[in-house]
Amino acid sequence: MIARLAAAAALTLAFPAAAQAPIDFAASAEVRAKVAKMAKAMKPDQGFMASPVVSDGKAVAALEYWRKPGRPAVHPDEAEYAIVVEGAGTLIMGGTLADPEVRRPGLTEGSRIEGGTTHKLAPGDVMLIPAGAPHWFGIDGTHLVLLGIKLPKAP
C-alpha cells in the first residue's frame, strides 16, 4: 500500500494537472473519454497537455495532446515509444539538435533539427525514439494525440 501511495505521489509530481493513482489497464472508452476531457480542459493558447493513463508504479504510459508544436528535444537517458491515437502530424527524428540548451535533467531543447528523417503521422502509427535522438512533432490540422511511454536507456 505504501509503495502504491508513493507511486501515486510520483505521478502527481510528474503530471500535476491530471494526477491519478497507478493502474494497469484502461479500456478504449476510458482512453477516448480522457482525450475528450483533455481537449476540453486546454486553454485556447495552450499548446500541450499530458495525462497519465496506466502505470505499474515505475513506468507511465501517458497521453500527450498537442495543439501546437513544441521545440525540438532530446531525452539523453530515456527512449520513447509512442502510438498516434488521434489527429495527424509530422515527426522529425535523428540528425543533430541545433543550439542545444538543457532545460532540466532529462530534457535538452534546441532551435531545429539538422539532417533528421521526416515521417508523416496518422492514427495507428507506432514509433520508437531512441535515448539521445533529437525529435520534433509538428501538428497537421487541429491536434495530434500520442500515447507514449519513456523507458530508461539500455545499459
C-alpha positions as CSV (number, residue, x, y, z in Angstrom):
1,M,0.0,0.0,0.0
2,I,2.8,2.4,0.9
3,A,4.5,1.7,-2.5
4,R,1.3,2.4,-4.3
5,L,0.8,5.7,-2.5
6,A,4.5,6.7,-3.2
7,A,3.9,5.8,-6.9
8,A,0.7,8.0,-6.9
9,A,2.7,10.8,-5.4
10,A,5.4,10.5,-8.1
11,L,2.7,10.7,-10.8
12,T,1.3,13.8,-9.1
13,L,4.7,15.4,-9.4
14,A,5.2,14.3,-13.0
15,F,1.7,15.2,-14.1
16,P,0.3,17.7,-11.5
17,A,-2.7,18.8,-13.6
18,A,-4.0,15.3,-14.1
19,A,-2.8,13.1,-11.3
20,Q,-4.3,9.7,-10.7
21,A,-3.5,6.5,-8.9
22,P,-1.4,4.0,-10.8
23,I,-3.5,1.4,-12.8
24,D,-2.5,-1.3,-15.2
25,F,-5.4,-1.3,-17.6
26,A,-7.5,1.4,-19.4
27,A,-10.4,0.4,-21.7
28,S,-10.8,2.1,-25.1
29,A,-13.8,4.0,-23.9
30,E,-11.7,5.4,-20.9
31,V,-8.9,6.5,-23.2
32,R,-11.3,8.2,-25.6
33,A,-13.0,9.9,-22.6
34,K,-9.7,11.1,-21.3
35,V,-8.7,12.5,-24.7
36,A,-12.0,14.4,-24.9
37,K,-11.6,15.7,-21.3
38,M,-8.1,16.9,-22.1
39,A,-9.3,18.7,-25.3
40,K,-12.0,20.5,-23.2
41,A,-9.6,21.4,-20.4
42,M,-7.0,23.0,-22.6
43,K,-6.9,26.8,-22.6
44,P,-7.2,28.5,-26.0
45,D,-3.5,29.4,-26.1
46,Q,-2.2,26.1,-24.6
47,G,-0.2,24.0,-27.0
48,F,0.4,20.8,-25.0
49,M,-1.1,18.7,-22.2
50,A,0.0,15.3,-20.8
51,S,-2.1,13.0,-18.6
52,P,-1.1,9.5,-17.3
53,V,-3.2,6.6,-18.4
54,V,-1.6,3.4,-17.0
55,S,1.3,2.8,-14.7
56,D,3.0,-0.1,-12.9
57,G,4.4,2.3,-10.3
58,K,7.7,2.7,-12.3
59,A,6.8,3.3,-15.9
60,V,3.9,5.5,-17.0
61,A,2.1,5.4,-20.3
62,A,0.7,8.9,-20.8
63,L,-1.5,10.7,-23.4
64,E,0.1,13.7,-24.9
65,Y,-2.3,16.2,-26.5
66,W,-0.6,18.6,-28.9
67,R,-2.3,21.6,-30.5
68,K,1.0,23.5,-31.3
69,P,4.4,22.1,-32.0
70,G,6.9,22.2,-29.2
71,R,10.7,22.8,-29.6
72,P,12.9,20.0,-30.9
73,A,14.1,17.9,-28.0
74,V,16.4,15.2,-26.8
75,H,15.9,12.9,-23.8
76,P,19.5,11.8,-23.2
77,D,18.7,8.9,-20.8
78,E,15.3,7.8,-22.0
79,A,13.9,6.1,-25.1
80,E,10.3,6.8,-26.0
81,Y,7.7,4.5,-27.6
82,A,4.6,6.3,-28.9
83,I,1.5,5.4,-30.8
84,V,-0.6,8.0,-32.6
85,V,-4.1,7.9,-31.1
86,E,-5.8,10.8,-32.9
87,G,-5.1,13.6,-35.3
88,A,-2.2,14.0,-37.7
89,G,1.3,15.4,-37.7
90,T,4.9,15.1,-38.6
91,L,7.8,13.6,-36.8
92,I,11.4,14.7,-37.5
93,M,13.8,12.3,-35.8
94,G,17.6,11.8,-35.8
95,G,20.2,14.2,-37.1
96,T,21.7,16.9,-34.9
97,L,20.0,19.2,-32.5
98,A,21.0,22.8,-33.2
99,D,21.5,25.3,-30.4
100,P,21.0,22.8,-27.6
101,E,20.0,24.1,-24.2
102,V,19.5,21.8,-21.1
103,R,16.0,22.8,-19.8
104,R,16.0,20.3,-16.9
105,P,17.6,17.0,-16.1
106,G,16.5,14.6,-18.9
107,L,15.4,17.3,-21.3
108,T,17.6,19.3,-23.8
109,E,15.8,21.5,-26.3
110,G,17.1,23.2,-29.4
111,S,16.1,25.6,-32.2
112,R,15.8,23.0,-35.0
113,I,17.0,19.6,-36.2
114,E,19.6,19.4,-38.9
115,G,19.7,16.2,-41.1
116,G,16.8,14.3,-39.4
117,T,14.3,12.0,-41.1
118,T,10.8,13.2,-41.6
119,H,7.8,10.9,-41.1
120,K,4.1,11.8,-41.6
121,L,2.0,10.7,-38.7
122,A,-1.6,9.2,-38.7
123,P,-3.7,7.2,-36.2
124,G,-2.2,3.8,-35.5
125,D,1.4,4.8,-36.4
126,V,4.0,3.5,-33.9
127,M,7.4,5.0,-33.3
128,L,10.5,4.3,-31.1
129,I,12.7,7.3,-30.4
130,P,16.0,6.0,-29.0
131,A,17.5,7.7,-26.0
132,G,19.6,10.7,-27.1
133,A,17.8,11.0,-30.5
134,P,16.7,14.5,-31.5
135,H,13.0,14.6,-32.2
136,W,10.2,17.1,-33.0
137,F,6.4,16.8,-33.5
138,G,4.6,19.0,-35.9
139,I,0.8,19.3,-36.0
140,D,-1.2,18.9,-39.2
141,G,-4.7,20.2,-38.7
142,T,-6.1,20.9,-35.2
143,H,-4.2,18.4,-33.0
144,L,-2.1,15.3,-32.5
145,V,-2.6,12.9,-29.7
146,L,0.1,10.4,-28.8
147,L,0.2,7.6,-26.2
148,G,3.8,7.5,-25.1
149,I,6.0,5.8,-22.6
150,K,9.5,6.7,-21.7
151,L,11.9,3.9,-20.9
152,P,15.4,4.1,-19.3
153,K,18.3,3.9,-21.7
154,A,19.6,0.4,-22.1
155,P,22.9,-0.1,-20.3
